[in-house]
Amino acid sequence: MYQWTDEQEMVRGAVRQFIDKEIRPHIDDFEHGDTPPYEVLRKMFREFGMDVAARDRFAKQIAFEKSVAEAVAKGETPPEKPKRDGDGGASSLTLIPIIELCKVCPGMVTAMGVSMGLTSAAISSKGTIAQKERWVPDLLTMDKVGAWAITEPGSGSDAFGSMKSTARKDGDEYVLNGSKTFITNGPYADTIVFICKLDEGNDPKDRKILSFVLDQGTPGLEQSKPLRKMGMHSSPTGELFLDDVRVGIDRLVGESEDVAKGGREGAKATFMQERSGVAAMALGIIEECLALSVQYAKDRVQFGEPIGNFQLIQDKLARMEVARLNVENLVFRTIEMSAAGHSMTLAEASAMKLYSARAATEVALDAVQIFGGNGYMSEFRVEQLARDSKVLQIYAGTDEIQITHIARDLLKR
């Protein structure tokens, strides 16, 4: 795949029209007015049938999983998973809205991705069929807002080693305690995947990692107001506090303390999905910064001529275009792999995330430089995009963590 198909271009055009009508005119409300993004995202899902498509895909997946479980119970050979074919339509229909939204309001993509992506994936990857049916459909359609809670005040990159949140068995229940920070959707989440360590009186470094699903309003659960931050203002971020929260085993993901390979692997798989999605976010930011910069270079006159005539400005524009082509190719590769039924390795996802995040940040900062003093003013859009792009190098694993994953994979070959 080297370019968008005619069908995909039609979808892009329709999504752009929706964004121009429903989001661009209200960007200040989302950025500075503390207006949560969820209602407009639900409207987008309904308008493009994304909610119906998500429920249909989920229904087919659950039907297959039930048929496998039934065959295993009968001692029969389970059916093979249907092979995917086509041009990656399902994947592209997911990525196109991400790219187009990131041109205008990247924070919305973060809010949407954590809810329908990370939170639902955490349950889908290790949960029981009953748990999936209970929580996943509403997350996939944005009918419910989801949060994936792993980061703690004293952790960060060492998410597992520094984790202090605990689950303690008490009869048929678990008692959860701890706090989480920098949690996307935390202030408004209806459904929360809470990751903690099982406290059996053993050394914290030897404890199992478990995940529990919590609902807003659960006794002992407190969700903070949105935190103020550098960028991604349209993505509400908050803290969670758990004080003797009691839950049954039905809320333990997988309903077993012996989830295959432990909760660490489930969390890593969720990170992998998040990292591969960063390329689509980066592409949107890069495309918008480039378009704005090209137009500004044509219109802005200094020393009697458009600044686009100056070689140093041309150098920046050319580098922006190279970054756009490279990141676009990574997105195309993602679509092709999905169409072929293949998934990236953790190292591949890390490489994709590392390059894309760096490219988006560099392009956004170059856009500010091209705009000069205007670029530092919030009335010019490159200021917002520069603030928003920086977090791509931090969340879902910092650049330094991505480098570690890539290097370790190379050295073990």
Secondary structure, 3 states (H helix, E strand, C coil): CCCCCHHHHHHHHHHHHHHHHHCHHHHHHHHHCCCCCHHHHHHHHHHCCHHHHHHHHHHHHHHHHHHHHHHHHCCCCCCCCCCCCCCCHHHHHHHHHHHHHHCCCHHHHHHHHHHHHHHHHHHHHHCCHHHHHHHHHHHHCCCCCEEEECCCCCCCCCCCCCCCCEEEEECCEEEEEEEEEEEECCCCCCEEEEEEEECCCCCHHHCCEEEEEEECCCCCEEECCCCCCCCCCCCCEEEEEEEEEEEEHHHECCCCCCCCCHHHHHHHHHHHHHHHHHHHHHHHHHHHHHHHHHHHHHHCEECCEEHHHCHHHHHHHHHHHHHHHHHHHHHHHHHHHHHCCCCCCHHHHHHHHHHHHHHHHHHHHHHHHHHHHHHHCCCCHHHHHHHHHHHHHCCCCCHHHHHHHHHHHHHCC
